[in-house]
Amino acid sequence: MTFQMFGPIHIVFMILPFIITAITYFITKNKSEDTKYKVGFWLSIFATIVLLARNIEIFIIDGYQISNEIIPLQICHFANFVLIYAFWKKSQSAFALAFCLNLPAAFLSIVFANSLTRYATILTVRGFAYIIGHALIVAITIYALLTNLIKIDKSVFLKTLKVMTILYAIAIISNNLFQAININANYFYSLRPEKGTPLEWFYNWGRSYKLGFFEINPVYLISTGIFGVFVVFVFYKLYQFIMKFVDKDWQKQSYLS
């Protein structure tokens, strides 16, 4: 079974996160806050198990070789661990990162699911993991929002921006170090964009330079960084708007990060 962009399977894929969210929300809406944290935690564990199964399949198919595909540093891969930590520690900083960064990244990966078109069939563990994994990241995060587990104030938002900047810098350095040892890493898409996504525009505006083994496209990195901050800011404002309906007293609360 092959995947076609905006075909019937893709349309179901785009709707799937909201179906999962709705089912989980209505099952637990009258449960305690502690139960909701536990539900989110175990759903995040399940999503991580799906990712692990995917990585095992890739490891076996690649002849038991380590590749960039099984190192979980891509935005949507480490989102699983961000969510686990958020529900486990009730960390508002982690929830903010999940909502403002991982959620839009995962949803964009659903809308621009071009990589699935390159699969000979999606009836594999890897194909299942792409669909279910991204759907769960979006669903779990929206579930946390609707059940009022996410509480982002200005301080938490600014901390999220700092964490993002650090992660982006680490990705740039890590990608080049992996490239130097012949592992084709492209975490956070800091070396080059995913084909078929808007990031291609930024990449084409500039050009790549080589400094020894270190590759850098300054225009692309700056443009992508600005775009990332813009997306996070938009989702922060979206959070504020939604919370006016979910929790009318949210601005009066004192939040822990």
JOFEN-V238277 format. One record per pair of residues at least 24 apart in sequence whose C-alpha atoms are under 6 Angstrom apart, sorted by sequence separation. I is the first residue (numbers start at 0). J is the second residue. If there is no record, write none. Layout:
BEGIN
((I	J) (I	J))
END
This chain:
BEGIN
((105	133) (75	105) (47	79) (102	137) (43	79) (175	213) (43	83) (40	83) (40	86) (36	86) (94	149) (92	155) (96	159) (53	124) (53	125) (49	128) (46	132) (73	186) (74	187) (2	116) (73	187) (66	182) (67	184) (16	134) (20	138) (1	120) (19	138) (0	120) (0	121) (16	137) (16	138) (20	142) (100	231) (99	231) (99	234) (92	256) (91	256) (90	256))
END
